[in-house]
Every structure is written in structure tokens, then in C-alpha cells.
């Protein structure tokens, strides 16, 4: 249970930092990401905080997917240890 509380507190700290950055970056920027292809010719022109949130959300989802799929195809033993 302590581990879950610690993870929740860590997530709240990260979300606070994201909120703080968003409050202080209200100007518009041009976001270039040529690997994606679509932003090579026409960059995304939006608020810096929105770009920051999008990058954070993609990273959080990727981390969640990688963590959730940690066991893969391992077969659990029925309680017998050899």
C-alpha cells in the first residue's frame, strides 16, 4: 500500500510541475518535429503549454503501456518451487 501512495504522490508532483510550466508559458510557439512528417512543411503553431502537455501525455501513456505489459507471456507456476 505504501508503494501505491508513493507513486500517487510522485504523479501529483509531476502534474504540479506540468501545471506550473503551463501557467508560465502562455505565448505561442512553432513546434517542429520533422520525423513525424507533417510538421516538416507546416509546423504546429499553438501555445507552449499545450505542446508540453501533449508530449507529457504521450510519454505517460507509453510508460503505462510498457509497465502494464511487463510480464508478457510468462507462465506462473502453481506454487511449486523446484
N, C-alpha and C positions, 0 to 999 in steps of 0.2 A: 504494500500500500504506500509506503514511503517513496518508493521509486515512481509511482504514478503521480504523487503530489509534486515531487521534484521536477518531473517532466512537464507538468502543467505550469508550474512557476516559471520554468525556463521558456516555455512557449509564450507566456504572458509578458515576460521581459522582452522577447523578440518582437512581439506585437506592439509593445510600447515604443520600442526604438523605431519601428516602421511608422507608427503614428507621429512620432516626433519629427522624423525626416519629412514626412508628408506635410506637416504643418509649416515647415521652414523652407520647402521647395515648391512654391506656388507658381513659379514662372514656367513658361512653355519652352520646350526644347525640341530639337530634331533628333530622333532616335534612328541610328543607322545600324543595321545588322545584316551585312551582305551575305552571310552564309545562308540565311533564310530565303534569299532571292527576291522577295517582294520589296524589301526596304532598300535594295541597291539603287534603284532608279528613283523612287519616291519615298523619302524617309517618313516615318510616323511623326507627326507634329502634334504633341499633346503635353500635358503637364508632367513635370519630372516625377511628382509623387505617384502618378498613375503608372508610369513606366516602372518605378521602383516596386510598387505593389504587384504588378504583373510578373516581374522577374522573381519576386519573393514567392508568389503563389505557385509558379511553375516549379521552383526549387522545393517547396514544401510538399507538393503533390508527388514529385519524383522521389523524394526521400521517403514518403509514406508508402509508396508502391514498392520501393526496394526493400523497406523494412518489413512490410507485411508478407512479402514473398520469400522470406528468409529461409524457411525450412525446405522449400522446393518439393522434391519427390522423396524425401527421406521416409523410410518406413519405421514406425515406432515399435519397439519390442514390447511384448505383452507383460513385462515386469520381470522377465528372466534376464539376469546378468550372467555372462559367461566369464 
